[in-house]
Amino acid sequence: MENMKMNFDHPSHRTHRRHSHPREFGHRPPRDSHHFEHERGRDRGERGGRRRMFDSGDLRLVLLKLIAEQPRHGYDLIRAIEEASGSSYVPSPGVVYPALSMLQDLGQISEVASEGARKAFAITPQGTADLAAHAERISELQARLAMIATMRERTDGGPVRRAMENLKVALRNRLGGNDTDPKIVHDVAAILDDAAQRIERL
């Protein structure tokens, strides 16, 4: 029997290299000073991954409105929003300062001389024009802050706050275990639903 030799030069045995082509990435659109993006998601600047109070575009509008009232620095803006919300919402520096940088890039605010090391910002003609273009949205955002402050004032009474803390402790103690009876879970939910309905009827 003749020995069969494998022909490595045969096309079927040749190794073909794949030619990789670089991926084409689209270019990011240029920033438009008249466009405020409304990004959704969690606010990374807030602890614990809490849901953000404002979308990034809305936050920039709020900051721009406050700066239009008078030149302000970042810390002053944080305190102003805290005061407007009745201390219910305090934006973190990790959210405010990037928003200020964006407003600068868009030409809506500019740095002005101030006392101390903190940077103060004033509104520019471009920023004033953008405020006018978004006047309705700004009114909605201001109303939201006012509503939050009102709710905080109404629910910040001592007895209500104490009762809410007691409820949290009771729920944690009763439902915190891994072997909680499903019937108990449903019973607790029914009690809470009933309490909510009774409060609504007050």
Residue pairs with C-beta under 8 A, 6 or more apart in sequence:
6 13
7 13
8 14
31 105
31 106
33 106
33 107
33 108
33 126
33 130
34 130
34 133
36 57
36 58
36 60
36 61
36 130
36 134
37 55
37 56
37 57
38 55
38 56
38 57
38 58
39 55
39 56
39 57
40 55
41 52
42 49
42 50
42 51
42 52
43 50
43 51
43 52
43 53
43 92
43 95
44 94
44 95
45 91
45 92
45 93
45 94
45 95
45 96
46 52
46 91
46 92
46 95
47 92
52 95
53 85
53 89
53 91
54 62
54 91
54 141
56 99
56 102
58 137
58 141
59 91
59 95
59 96
59 99
60 99
60 102
60 103
61 131
61 134
61 137
61 138
61 141
62 81
62 138
62 141
62 142
62 145
63 77
63 96
63 99
63 100
63 103
64 103
64 108
64 109
64 123
64 127
64 130
64 131
65 131
65 138
65 141
65 142
66 72
66 77
66 80
66 81
67 77
67 103
67 109
67 121
67 122
67 123
67 127
68 123
68 127
68 128
68 131
71 112
71 114
71 120
71 121
71 122
72 80
72 120
72 121
73 114
73 118
73 119
73 120
73 121
74 93
74 96
74 97
74 100
74 118
74 119
75 118
77 96
77 100
78 90
78 91
78 93
78 96
81 89
81 90
81 91
81 145
82 89
82 90
84 142
84 145
84 146
84 149
85 145
85 148
85 149
85 152
86 148
86 149
86 150
86 151
86 152
86 153
87 152
88 148
88 149
88 151
88 152
89 145
89 148
100 109
100 121
103 109
103 121
103 127
104 110
104 111
104 121
106 126
106 130
107 124
107 126
107 127
108 123
108 124
108 126
108 127
108 130
109 121
109 122
109 123
109 124
109 127
110 121
110 122
110 124
111 119
111 120
111 121
112 120
112 121
112 122
113 120
114 120
123 131
131 138
155 161
171 188
174 180
174 184
174 188
175 184
175 185
175 188
